[in-house]
Amino acid sequence: MEDKKIKVEREIFEKGEKSYSSYYIKGEVRGKQVKVQVIPPDFGGYKVLDIVYNGDNEAELQLTPYKFTTDDGQVLEGNTFKIVSFDEDGTIYECPVKPARSSDKSLLKMLLR
């Protein structure tokens, strides 16, 4: 994949009397508009994402490829993901994320081709 920036949008929704955020990557696969939901690895990650977004509704997705061989010789490869933002002075704020469902994982893989 070429070095292009992938935006992760934050959408705020109301449930009961509380506000919550969800995080999406929007794109197109084979002429169809898709929306991939990403989530932090644990519930505390939502507070971290609030800090990363700092009131904005977009941040950048960064990928880190990995590849390793298991003891039985099987080669596993893929990407880890994190959402990042930067202050004016260059300070980086980040939070790891993962696709919310297996269908989101499939769609994200298609978008990254």
C-alpha positions in Angstrom: 0.0 0.0 0.0 1.3 3.4 -0.9 1.9 6.0 1.8 -1.5 7.6 1.9 -3.2 9.0 5.0 -6.3 7.1 6.2 -8.8 9.1 8.2 -10.7 7.7 11.1 -13.9 9.7 11.7 -15.5 10.0 15.1 -19.3 10.0 15.2 -21.1 11.0 18.4 -24.5 9.5 19.1 -27.0 9.7 22.0 -28.3 6.7 23.9 -30.6 7.5 26.8 -29.3 10.7 28.3 -25.6 10.0 27.5 -23.3 10.8 24.6 -21.1 8.1 23.1 -18.5 8.0 20.3 -18.0 5.5 17.6 -15.0 5.4 15.2 -15.2 4.6 11.5 -13.1 4.5 8.4 -15.1 5.2 5.3 -14.2 4.1 1.8 -15.2 2.4 -1.4 -14.8 -1.3 -2.4 -15.8 -2.4 -5.9 -18.0 0.7 -6.3 -19.8 0.2 -2.9 -19.5 2.6 -0.1 -18.3 0.9 3.1 -17.9 1.9 6.7 -15.5 0.0 8.9 -15.9 0.4 12.6 -12.8 0.3 14.8 -12.6 0.0 18.6 -10.0 0.2 21.3 -8.6 -3.0 22.7 -10.4 -2.5 26.0 -13.1 -0.2 27.5 -10.6 2.2 29.0 -9.4 2.9 25.5 -12.4 5.2 24.9 -11.1 7.7 27.3 -7.7 7.5 25.6 -9.4 8.1 22.2 -11.1 11.2 23.7 -7.7 12.6 24.4 -6.3 11.6 21.0 -9.2 13.3 19.2 -9.1 16.4 21.5 -12.5 17.6 20.4 -11.9 17.0 16.6 -13.9 14.5 14.6 -11.0 13.1 12.5 -7.6 11.6 13.2 -5.1 9.5 11.3 -4.9 5.7 11.2 -1.4 4.3 11.3 -0.5 0.7 10.3 2.5 -1.3 11.5 3.0 -4.4 9.5 4.2 -7.6 11.2 5.4 -11.0 10.0 6.6 -13.9 12.0 7.0 -17.7 11.8 5.5 -19.9 14.5 7.3 -22.8 16.1 5.5 -25.2 13.6 6.7 -23.2 10.6 3.5 -21.3 9.8 4.0 -17.8 8.6 1.6 -15.2 10.1 1.5 -11.7 8.8 -0.8 -8.7 9.0 -1.0 -5.2 10.5 -1.5 -3.6 13.9 -3.4 -0.3 13.9 -3.4 2.8 16.0 -5.1 6.2 15.8 -2.8 9.2 16.1 -3.0 12.9 16.3 -0.3 15.6 16.8 -0.1 18.8 18.7 1.4 22.0 17.1 4.7 21.2 18.9 4.9 17.7 17.3 3.8 15.8 20.4 2.1 12.5 19.3 -1.0 11.1 21.0 -2.0 7.6 20.1 -4.3 4.7 20.9 -4.3 1.2 19.5 -7.5 0.0 17.8 -8.8 -3.1 16.1 -11.7 -3.8 13.7 -14.9 -4.2 15.8 -16.2 -7.4 14.1 -14.8 -10.0 11.7 -16.7 -8.3 8.9 -15.0 -5.0 9.7 -11.7 -6.9 9.5 -12.5 -8.2 6.1 -13.6 -4.8 4.8 -10.5 -3.1 6.2 -8.3 -5.6 4.4 -10.2 -4.8 1.2 -9.8 -1.1 1.7 -6.0 -1.4 2.3 -5.3 -3.2 -1.0 
